[in-house]
Amino acid sequence: MSKYEKKPDISHCHENLCDNCDCTSQIRNVLEKISIAAEAMNRPVSLQINTTNGGITTSSISNLSQVGNGIVRLNNGYIVSLYSITWIRVLGNTAFESLGGITPLPLPDPVQTNCEQVCEKEIRDSLLIGTTYNFMVGGTTTGNSRLNVKAVGIIFAGVSATSTDTAITTCKIEIVNPPIA
């Protein structure tokens, strides 16, 4: 956006930024792909789900029927709102690559017409692939993670370029620590 283009009016922004469907669709997509991999391997995939306000649960997922339009039902009996999920990490030395190559949905960049879209795009665009960050998302931190993939509504990070284990919704990123040298 040039300095002469008018920026969208975001004066109506409130605490619940990015309550759009793109971020939730990306989180649902990740959980669906993890559950499909679990079915194919005939064993549950362990994961940690972090939610808004610092909520954390560790459990597993076994099949696609556990992922609904608005919730995920974990093997420990917990029901988690997809909208409240801020980041997901697969556990047990598992990476997205070993689960069939989990990738984000190829969503087009929306026209920047509201505060949610402006905030999501600016945080996503400010992050550099290949750089290590510590993300504060939903009141918890991811620890140092290398940014490997970014798409509308989501980023993927991990310990290396070939070991991605964390999906983070860009709609709920609060603070990104400066790159670690």
Backbone as CSV, one residue per row, in Angstrom:
resi,resn,N_x,N_y,N_z,CA_x,CA_y,CA_z,C_x,C_y,C_z
1,MET,0.848,-1.164,0.000,0.000,0.000,0.000,0.895,1.228,0.000
2,SER,0.702,2.110,-0.989,1.506,3.323,-1.027,1.008,4.309,0.007
3,LYS,1.820,5.316,0.285,1.426,6.291,1.300,0.247,7.129,0.834
4,TYR,-0.110,7.068,-0.446,-1.218,7.844,-0.968,-2.532,7.065,-0.985
5,GLU,-2.441,5.742,-0.849,-3.653,4.950,-0.810,-4.291,5.063,0.567
6,LYS,-5.605,5.066,0.568,-6.323,5.171,1.829,-6.315,3.814,2.538
7,LYS,-5.917,3.831,3.798,-5.945,2.614,4.597,-7.366,2.362,5.064
8,PRO,-7.753,1.092,5.258,-9.093,0.804,5.766,-9.284,1.410,7.152
9,ASP,-10.504,1.825,7.453,-10.822,2.360,8.772,-10.878,1.198,9.758
10,ILE,-9.954,1.189,10.708,-9.950,0.117,11.704,-10.253,0.665,13.092
11,SER,-10.910,1.834,13.138,-11.224,2.446,14.421,-12.237,1.630,15.214
12,HIS,-12.954,0.741,14.558,-13.956,-0.080,15.244,-13.368,-1.392,15.776
13,CYS,-12.051,-1.564,15.669,-11.416,-2.791,16.149,-11.655,-2.965,17.640
14,HIS,-11.713,-4.190,18.046,-11.921,-4.526,19.450,-11.006,-5.671,19.827
15,GLU,-11.146,-6.181,21.020,-10.242,-7.206,21.550,-10.259,-8.492,20.729
16,ASN,-11.377,-8.855,20.157,-11.490,-10.124,19.441,-11.184,-9.950,17.959
17,LEU,-9.952,-9.553,17.655,-9.560,-9.374,16.267,-9.527,-10.702,15.541
18,CYS,-9.730,-10.627,14.261,-9.616,-11.790,13.379,-10.620,-12.878,13.688
19,ASP,-11.859,-12.499,13.917,-12.867,-13.538,14.109,-13.479,-13.888,12.754
20,ASN,-12.591,-14.073,11.762,-13.047,-14.445,10.428,-12.899,-15.947,10.231
21,CYS,-13.398,-16.418,9.128,-13.422,-17.855,8.891,-12.119,-18.419,8.333
22,ASP,-11.268,-17.585,7.732,-10.040,-18.099,7.127,-9.141,-18.770,8.167
23,CYS,-8.961,-18.132,9.302,-8.081,-18.703,10.328,-8.651,-20.003,10.875
24,THR,-9.952,-20.017,11.134,-10.597,-21.232,11.642,-10.556,-22.340,10.589
25,SER,-10.742,-21.989,9.325,-10.660,-22.984,8.245,-9.271,-23.606,8.181
26,GLN,-8.234,-22.802,8.366,-6.864,-23.321,8.336,-6.620,-24.269,9.508
27,ILE,-7.083,-23.915,10.709,-6.920,-24.793,11.878,-7.676,-26.102,11.655
28,ARG,-8.909,-26.028,11.146,-9.687,-27.238,10.855,-8.943,-28.108,9.844
29,ASN,-8.386,-27.496,8.813,-7.638,-28.218,7.790,-6.463,-28.990,8.403
30,VAL,-5.709,-28.356,9.287,-4.572,-29.020,9.937,-5.060,-30.221,10.747
31,LEU,-6.105,-30.026,11.543,-6.634,-31.129,12.356,-7.189,-32.257,11.487
32,GLU,-7.839,-31.917,10.385,-8.344,-32.948,9.475,-7.200,-33.764,8.896
33,LYS,-6.141,-33.088,8.470,-5.006,-33.801,7.873,-4.273,-34.650,8.906
34,ILE,-4.164,-34.170,10.134,-3.560,-34.985,11.201,-4.410,-36.224,11.447
35,SER,-5.729,-36.050,11.493,-6.609,-37.190,11.765,-6.612,-38.197,10.611
36,ILE,-6.513,-37.730,9.388,-6.426,-38.639,8.230,-5.126,-39.437,8.302
37,ALA,-4.029,-38.781,8.690,-2.752,-39.490,8.854,-2.856,-40.524,9.967
38,ALA,-3.535,-40.178,11.056,-3.709,-41.127,12.165,-4.469,-42.361,11.699
39,GLU,-5.528,-42.149,10.921,-6.285,-43.282,10.376,-5.402,-44.154,9.488
40,ALA,-4.616,-43.514,8.617,-3.756,-44.260,7.693,-2.695,-45.070,8.433
41,MET,-2.185,-44.528,9.551,-1.154,-45.226,10.336,-1.772,-46.206,11.333
42,ASN,-3.099,-46.136,11.474,-3.831,-46.973,12.418,-3.348,-46.777,13.857
43,ARG,-3.023,-45.512,14.180,-2.642,-45.162,15.550,-2.912,-43.681,15.773
44,PRO,-3.254,-43.315,16.999,-3.514,-41.903,17.271,-2.254,-41.051,17.144
45,VAL,-2.451,-39.789,16.834,-1.359,-38.817,16.793,-1.506,-37.922,18.026
46,SER,-0.441,-37.856,18.814,-0.454,-37.019,20.016,-0.229,-35.564,19.636
47,LEU,-0.956,-34.689,20.319,-0.801,-33.276,20.037,-1.089,-32.430,21.265
48,GLN,-0.582,-31.217,21.215,-0.852,-30.212,22.226,-1.644,-29.115,21.534
49,ILE,-2.778,-28.754,22.128,-3.598,-27.673,21.587,-3.588,-26.536,22.592
50,ASN,-3.247,-25.355,22.106,-3.246,-24.147,22.928,-4.395,-23.266,22.461
51,THR,-5.095,-22.684,23.437,-6.263,-21.877,23.115,-6.122,-20.467,23.684
52,THR,-7.077,-19.643,23.356,-7.072,-18.275,23.865,-7.040,-18.288,25.386
53,ASN,-6.502,-17.234,25.948,-6.394,-17.061,27.403,-5.526,-18.120,28.073
54,GLY,-4.571,-18.695,27.340,-3.594,-19.597,27.930,-4.057,-21.027,28.159
55,GLY,-5.173,-21.424,27.598,-5.630,-22.805,27.747,-4.722,-23.766,26.998
56,ILE,-4.416,-24.888,27.633,-3.552,-25.904,27.012,-4.124,-27.277,27.324
57,THR,-4.212,-28.133,26.327,-4.557,-29.526,26.561,-3.653,-30.408,25.708
58,THR,-3.259,-31.519,26.265,-2.448,-32.498,25.552,-3.274,-33.770,25.438
59,SER,-3.421,-34.263,24.228,-4.209,-35.465,24.003,-3.787,-36.068,22.672
60,SER,-4.719,-36.717,22.010,-4.439,-37.295,20.701,-5.720,-37.284,19.885
61,ILE,-5.546,-37.573,18.609,-6.668,-37.651,17.681,-6.462,-38.896,16.829
62,SER,-7.562,-39.604,16.540,-7.457,-40.899,15.854,-8.129,-40.963,14.503
63,ASN,-9.193,-40.180,14.297,-9.908,-40.294,13.033,-10.623,-38.997,12.667
64,LEU,-10.970,-38.895,11.407,-11.552,-37.683,10.840,-12.884,-37.316,11.479
65,SER,-13.642,-38.297,11.963,-14.949,-37.991,12.552,-14.830,-37.134,13.814
66,GLN,-13.633,-37.001,14.377,-13.440,-36.195,15.575,-13.383,-34.697,15.273
67,VAL,-13.206,-34.338,13.995,-13.089,-32.929,13.605,-14.412,-32.485,12.992
68,GLY,-15.077,-31.543,13.661,-16.343,-31.013,13.158,-16.132,-29.647,12.527
69,ASN,-17.234,-28.985,12.208,-17.140,-27.644,11.634,-16.690,-26.619,12.655
70,GLY,-17.042,-26.823,13.923,-16.706,-25.837,14.933,-15.972,-26.378,16.137
71,ILE,-15.820,-27.704,16.228,-15.156,-28.313,17.376,-14.265,-29.468,16.949
72,VAL,-13.374,-29.858,17.859,-12.622,-31.098,17.715,-12.824,-31.874,19.013
73,ARG,-13.101,-33.168,18.897,-13.272,-34.047,20.059,-11.997,-34.873,20.208
74,LEU,-11.271,-34.641,21.287,-9.991,-35.315,21.500,-10.204,-36.660,22.185
75,ASN,-9.191,-37.516,22.086,-9.292,-38.853,22.671,-9.410,-38.844,24.191
76,ASN,-9.013,-37.754,24.848,-9.152,-37.685,26.305,-10.553,-37.231,26.716
77,GLY,-11.444,-37.041,25.743,-12.811,-36.631,26.022,-13.038,-35.129,25.941
78,TYR,-11.976,-34.356,25.853,-12.126,-32.905,25.776,-12.745,-32.519,24.435
79,ILE,-13.581,-31.494,24.468,-14.150,-30.891,23.268,-13.597,-29.474,23.209
80,VAL,-12.947,-29.136,22.106,-12.279,-27.841,21.970,-12.896,-27.079,20.798
81,SER,-13.226,-25.816,21.028,-13.734,-24.944,19.977,-12.617,-24.647,18.985
82,LEU,-12.868,-24.866,17.703,-11.864,-24.560,16.685,-11.529,-23.076,16.685
83,TYR,-12.522,-22.241,16.940,-12.300,-20.797,16.942,-11.333,-20.375,18.047
84,SER,-11.310,-21.099,19.160,-10.448,-20.698,20.277,-9.024,-21.246,20.161
85,ILE,-8.761,-22.129,19.201,-7.419,-22.696,19.050,-6.471,-21.639,18.495
86,THR,-5.347,-21.446,19.196,-4.346,-20.472,18.759,-3.161,-21.151,18.081
87,TRP,-2.771,-22.321,18.591,-1.715,-23.092,17.934,-1.807,-24.557,18.321
88,ILE,-1.290,-25.391,17.416,-1.302,-26.848,17.566,0.116,-27.343,17.340
89,ARG,0.562,-28.256,18.198,1.876,-28.878,17.997,1.704,-30.395,18.059
90,VAL,2.238,-31.106,17.058,2.254,-32.563,17.123,3.421,-32.975,18.019
91,LEU,3.218,-34.024,18.795,4.191,-34.442,19.803,4.835,-35.783,19.449
92,GLY,5.820,-36.175,20.248,6.447,-37.484,20.082,7.376,-37.569,18.894
93,ASN,8.183,-36.534,18.688,9.120,-36.508,17.556,8.413,-36.731,16.224
94,THR,7.196,-36.227,16.149,6.421,-36.308,14.912,6.465,-34.944,14.242
95,ALA,6.547,-34.941,12.928,6.540,-33.695,12.166,5.451,-33.780,11.104
96,PHE,5.005,-32.631,10.632,3.990,-32.610,9.584,4.448,-33.411,8.369
97,GLU,5.753,-33.365,8.091,6.301,-34.091,6.941,6.074,-35.596,7.058
98,SER,6.156,-36.141,8.283,5.965,-37.585,8.473,4.485,-37.967,8.525
99,LEU,3.610,-36.968,8.538,2.164,-37.226,8.544,1.552,-37.003,7.165
100,GLY,2.339,-37.176,6.142,1.837,-37.035,4.782,2.010,-35.643,4.207
101,GLY,2.803,-34.814,4.879,3.062,-33.476,4.350,1.886,-32.530,4.507
102,ILE,1.547,-32.197,5.725,0.442,-31.283,5.990,0.774,-29.911,5.413
103,THR,-0.159,-29.375,4.649,0.027,-28.065,4.023,-1.203,-27.199,4.300
104,PRO,-1.023,-25.877,4.263,-2.180,-25.004,4.463,-3.105,-25.008,3.250
105,LEU,-4.339,-24.580,3.484,-5.264,-24.390,2.372,-4.755,-23.240,1.504
106,PRO,-4.890,-23.339,0.192,-4.422,-22.263,-0.692,-5.464,-21.146,-0.810
107,LEU,-5.724,-20.454,0.293,-6.734,-19.393,0.289,-6.159,-18.122,-0.340
108,PRO,-6.962,-17.411,-1.120,-6.484,-16.150,-1.693,-6.435,-15.067,-0.620
109,ASP,-5.526,-14.134,-0.781,-5.457,-12.992,0.130,-6.750,-12.201,-0.007
110,PRO,-7.477,-11.993,1.106,-8.711,-11.214,0.997,-8.405,-9.730,0.786
111,VAL,-9.357,-9.025,0.218,-9.236,-7.576,0.090,-9.233,-7.012,1.509
112,GLN,-8.334,-6.086,1.782,-8.176,-5.536,3.129,-9.289,-4.531,3.419
113,THR,-10.438,-5.020,3.862,-11.586,-4.150,4.081,-11.972,-3.992,5.550
114,ASN,-11.412,-4.798,6.437,-11.775,-4.654,7.846,-10.554,-4.866,8.723
115,CYS,-10.702,-4.577,9.992,-9.543,-4.620,10.882,-8.962,-6.025,11.007
116,GLU,-9.814,-7.047,10.962,-9.319,-8.412,11.075,-8.358,-8.742,9.937
117,GLN,-8.735,-8.388,8.724,-7.903,-8.697,7.568,-6.624,-7.872,7.561
118,VAL,-6.705,-6.626,7.957,-5.516,-5.772,8.020,-4.529,-6.327,9.035
119,CYS,-5.020,-6.647,10.229,-4.133,-7.145,11.289,-3.492,-8.480,10.911
120,GLU,-4.280,-9.402,10.374,-3.755,-10.723,10.007,-2.677,-10.589,8.943
121,LYS,-2.949,-9.821,7.901,-1.990,-9.690,6.796,-0.713,-8.990,7.245
122,GLU,-0.827,-7.951,8.058,0.376,-7.231,8.476,1.284,-8.095,9.330
123,ILE,0.726,-8.877,10.243,1.584,-9.744,11.062,2.206,-10.828,10.187
124,ARG,1.431,-11.411,9.288,1.950,-12.470,8.407,3.047,-11.926,7.503
125,ASP,2.814,-10.770,6.907,3.789,-10.191,5.979,5.078,-9.759,6.671
126,SER,5.011,-9.481,7.972,6.211,-9.032,8.689,7.154,-10.181,9.049
127,LEU,6.699,-11.410,8.918,7.499,-12.584,9.289,8.267,-13.119,8.086
128,LEU,9.502,-13.519,8.329,10.366,-14.008,7.255,10.560,-15.511,7.349
129,ILE,10.278,-16.212,6.273,10.495,-17.660,6.232,11.986,-17.931,6.429
130,GLY,12.286,-18.945,7.238,13.668,-19.304,7.536,14.200,-18.632,8.783
131,THR,13.403,-17.749,9.384,13.822,-17.023,10.581,13.241,-17.706,11.823
132,THR,14.002,-17.711,12.914,13.548,-18.303,14.170,12.927,-17.223,15.048
133,TYR,11.721,-17.516,15.531,10.975,-16.594,16.383,10.463,-17.345,17.614
134,ASN,10.062,-16.584,18.616,9.297,-17.101,19.744,7.964,-16.369,19.692
135,PHE,6.891,-17.089,19.408,5.579,-16.495,19.223,4.778,-16.542,20.520
136,MET,4.167,-15.415,20.898,3.196,-15.376,21.993,1.828,-15.386,21.324
137,VAL,1.093,-16.475,21.556,-0.191,-16.649,20.897,-1.195,-17.175,21.924
138,GLY,-2.246,-16.434,22.160,-3.263,-16.882,23.100,-2.777,-16.967,24.537
139,GLY,-1.765,-16.204,24.873,-1.266,-16.200,26.249,-0.180,-17.216,26.543
140,THR,0.238,-17.999,25.548,1.340,-18.953,25.733,2.367,-18.738,24.630
141,THR,3.597,-19.169,24.887,4.645,-19.026,23.877,4.976,-20.375,23.263
142,THR,5.381,-20.320,22.016,5.714,-21.545,21.281,7.127,-22.023,21.558
143,GLY,7.972,-21.166,22.129,9.390,-21.482,22.193,9.999,-21.139,20.847
144,ASN,11.303,-21.169,20.766,11.981,-20.803,19.528,11.601,-21.767,18.412
145,SER,11.045,-21.222,17.346,10.588,-22.026,16.216,10.974,-21.354,14.915
146,ARG,11.430,-22.162,13.978,11.810,-21.653,12.658,10.559,-21.563,11.793
147,LEU,10.310,-20.401,11.222,9.160,-20.220,10.334,9.439,-20.914,9.010
148,ASN,8.592,-21.891,8.652,8.795,-22.674,7.433,7.788,-22.378,6.335
149,VAL,6.545,-22.064,6.709,5.469,-21.849,5.734,4.570,-20.742,6.268
150,LYS,4.089,-19.883,5.361,3.064,-18.932,5.762,2.012,-18.844,4.669
151,ALA,0.754,-18.723,5.108,-0.387,-18.637,4.205,-1.447,-17.797,4.895
152,VAL,-2.470,-17.426,4.165,-3.551,-16.642,4.747,-4.089,-17.372,5.979
153,GLY,-4.013,-16.724,7.134,-4.595,-17.261,8.353,-3.738,-18.207,9.160
154,ILE,-2.554,-18.605,8.654,-1.782,-19.620,9.386,-0.304,-19.564,9.003
155,ILE,0.531,-19.960,9.953,1.950,-20.188,9.671,2.325,-21.540,10.247
156,PHE,3.338,-22.173,9.660,3.875,-23.434,10.154,5.313,-23.190,10.584
157,ALA,5.678,-23.744,11.735,7.030,-23.565,12.260,7.525,-24.887,12.831
158,GLY,8.838,-24.960,13.059,9.425,-26.167,13.622,10.872,-25.946,13.995
159,VAL,11.560,-27.050,14.282,12.946,-26.953,14.728,13.921,-26.769,13.571
160,SER,13.498,-27.129,12.355,14.359,-26.972,11.182,13.489,-26.845,9.940
161,ALA,14.123,-26.671,8.804,13.391,-26.534,7.542,12.655,-27.810,7.166
162,THR,13.124,-28.946,7.664,12.520,-30.232,7.308,11.781,-30.878,8.472
163,SER,11.551,-30.135,9.524,10.853,-30.675,10.686,9.855,-29.647,11.226
164,THR,8.702,-29.602,10.578,7.637,-28.685,10.962,6.678,-29.425,11.884
165,ASP,6.450,-28.876,13.079,5.559,-29.551,14.023,4.492,-28.655,14.631
166,THR,4.462,-27.370,14.247,3.566,-26.427,14.887,2.808,-25.601,13.853
167,ALA,1.482,-25.507,14.023,0.630,-24.652,13.200,0.103,-23.540,14.102
168,ILE,0.278,-22.295,13.676,-0.092,-21.124,14.478,-1.055,-20.261,13.661
169,THR,-2.201,-19.946,14.250,-3.119,-19.051,13.560,-2.586,-17.628,13.628
170,THR,-2.454,-16.991,12.475,-1.940,-15.625,12.438,-2.955,-14.629,12.984
171,CYS,-4.187,-15.041,13.098,-5.229,-14.152,13.616,-5.105,-13.921,15.116
172,LYS,-4.361,-14.768,15.810,-4.307,-14.636,17.266,-2.893,-14.408,17.790
173,ILE,-1.941,-14.120,16.891,-0.584,-13.802,17.343,-0.616,-12.473,18.084
174,GLU,-0.040,-12.484,19.284,-0.023,-11.273,20.109,1.325,-10.560,20.048
175,ILE,2.407,-11.314,20.214,3.764,-10.754,20.229,4.677,-11.733,19.510
176,VAL,5.583,-11.198,18.722,6.635,-12.006,18.094,7.953,-11.447,18.579
177,ASN,8.728,-12.287,19.284,10.046,-11.840,19.728,10.926,-11.622,18.508
178,PRO,11.859,-10.668,18.606,12.753,-10.415,17.467,13.478,-11.692,17.048
179,PRO,13.876,-11.728,15.794,14.610,-12.905,15.311,15.822,-13.196,16.205
180,ILE,16.079,-14.483,16.348,17.201,-14.940,17.157,18.378,-15.192,16.222
181,ALA,19.500,-14.569,16.509,20.672,-14.703,15.644,21.334,-16.053,15.806
